[in-house]
Amino acid sequence: MKFFVQRQPSDGTATLGELLIDGVHECWTLEPPDTFAAGTFDLTINLSQRFQRLMPLVNNVPGHTGIRIHWGNWRKDTEDCTLVGETEGTDFVGHSVDEFNILFQKLQDALAEGPVTITYMDPTLGNVQSGTGGGKTGG
């Protein structure tokens, strides 16, 4: 499976986007306005200390650590992570827990077959880079 986030232009409060799996719409995303650099990153699942449960982790994001994909509705619900939801509005994603659970199962299935990556694409960039390094901490 190929996971892909196409970001929309940020309005300064949040950055909305669309998450596709194998080119098909899966859900909407919400990130902080100052998103990490576009690129392709390893996507794994491990224990989150913050959530005290298994959660998706976006690995090797330059200048960042702890980038998770999780539920939440508003910018205040994320430090540096990607929120997912079934619906979207101005600086908002809705039905987030339900969508997270669906996405989490799909990611678990994909990881059972082998390594998985996720590509984040900015609206004005035509290319992406592979991620390496880390520094800023998310959730």
C-alpha positions, 0 to 999 in steps of 0.5 A: 500500500502507498500512503500519500498526503497531499497538503493544501495551502496553509491559512496560517492557523492549520494545514489541511490535506487529503490522505490517499491510499494507493491513489484513493481518498481515505480521509482528510488531514490537519497539521500545524501551519508550519508543517515539516518538509515534504518527503517520503518517510518510513511509517511504523507502529509503536507504543506512544508514551503520550497516548499509552497505546500503539500508534502510527509513527512517521520516522526520520523526518528531518528536524523532528521526532515523534511525528504521529498520525492520530485523532483530533479535530482542531489545531490545538489537538496537535503539536507537530503531528497529522490528525485524520478525520472523515470530514473537513472544514475550516481548520477542522477535521471531524469524525476523527476517532472513527477514521483513525480506527479504520486507518490504523487497521489498514496500516496494520494490514499493510505492515503485515505484508512488509515495510510501509512509507508515507509521502507528504507533498506540499501544494507548490512542490513537484518533488519530495525528499527522503527523510533523515535525521530528527530534532523537534518533538511532536506528540 
